[in-house]
Amino acid sequence: MRHYSIVLNTDSGSRRSLRIANPNPNKPVEEISAAIDRLIANDVFDNQRGALESLNRMELTTVETTTVL
């Protein structure tokens, strides 16, 4: 299983995070960056804790499971 963990900064100093399951890791970084920019521009979160301002970090996590028994 793979997922992107995305942490975004808000204009009030808070952070918002989300996880995207089963991403396509072969997408060019430019396309991913453009998608993050659109997410920030079209803030989908409640602004009570601040409007989205910038990307703090984005990580691709791969979890591998091996059944033993």
C-alpha positions as CSV (number, residue, x, y, z in Angstrom):
1,M,0.0,0.0,0.0
2,R,1.2,3.5,-0.8
3,H,-0.1,6.9,0.2
4,Y,0.9,10.5,0.1
5,S,0.9,12.4,3.3
6,I,0.4,16.1,2.6
7,V,0.8,18.9,5.3
8,L,-0.3,22.4,4.4
9,N,0.4,25.7,6.3
10,T,-2.5,28.1,7.0
11,D,-2.3,31.8,7.3
12,S,-3.1,31.6,11.0
13,G,0.0,29.5,11.7
14,S,-2.0,26.2,11.9
15,R,-1.4,23.1,9.7
16,R,-3.9,21.0,7.8
17,S,-3.0,17.4,6.7
18,L,-4.5,14.9,4.4
19,R,-3.7,11.5,3.0
20,I,-4.1,10.3,-0.5
21,A,-4.3,6.5,-0.8
22,N,-2.9,4.5,-3.8
23,P,-1.3,7.5,-5.7
24,N,0.4,7.1,-9.0
25,P,4.1,7.6,-8.1
26,N,5.0,7.9,-11.8
27,K,3.3,11.3,-12.1
28,P,5.8,14.1,-12.8
29,V,6.6,16.3,-9.9
30,E,5.4,19.3,-11.9
31,E,1.9,17.8,-12.2
32,I,1.7,17.0,-8.5
33,S,2.9,20.5,-7.6
34,A,0.3,22.1,-9.9
35,A,-2.4,19.9,-8.2
36,I,-1.3,21.1,-4.7
37,D,-1.3,24.7,-5.9
38,R,-4.9,24.2,-7.1
39,L,-5.9,22.7,-3.8
40,I,-4.4,25.7,-2.0
41,A,-6.1,28.2,-4.4
42,N,-9.5,26.5,-4.0
43,D,-9.3,26.0,-0.2
44,V,-11.6,23.1,0.6
45,F,-11.2,23.3,4.4
46,D,-13.3,25.3,6.9
47,N,-11.4,28.6,7.3
48,Q,-12.0,28.6,11.1
49,R,-8.4,27.5,11.7
50,G,-7.0,29.6,8.8
51,A,-7.0,29.6,5.0
52,L,-4.5,27.4,3.2
53,E,-1.3,29.3,2.5
54,S,1.5,26.9,1.4
55,L,2.8,23.4,1.3
56,N,4.7,22.4,4.4
57,R,5.7,18.9,3.2
58,M,4.6,16.0,1.1
59,E,5.8,12.4,1.7
60,L,5.2,9.2,-0.3
61,T,4.9,6.3,2.2
62,T,5.1,2.6,1.1
63,V,3.9,0.0,3.5
64,E,4.8,-3.6,2.8
65,T,3.2,-6.5,4.6
66,T,4.4,-10.1,4.7
67,T,2.1,-12.8,6.0
68,V,4.0,-15.1,8.3
69,L,1.3,-17.6,9.2
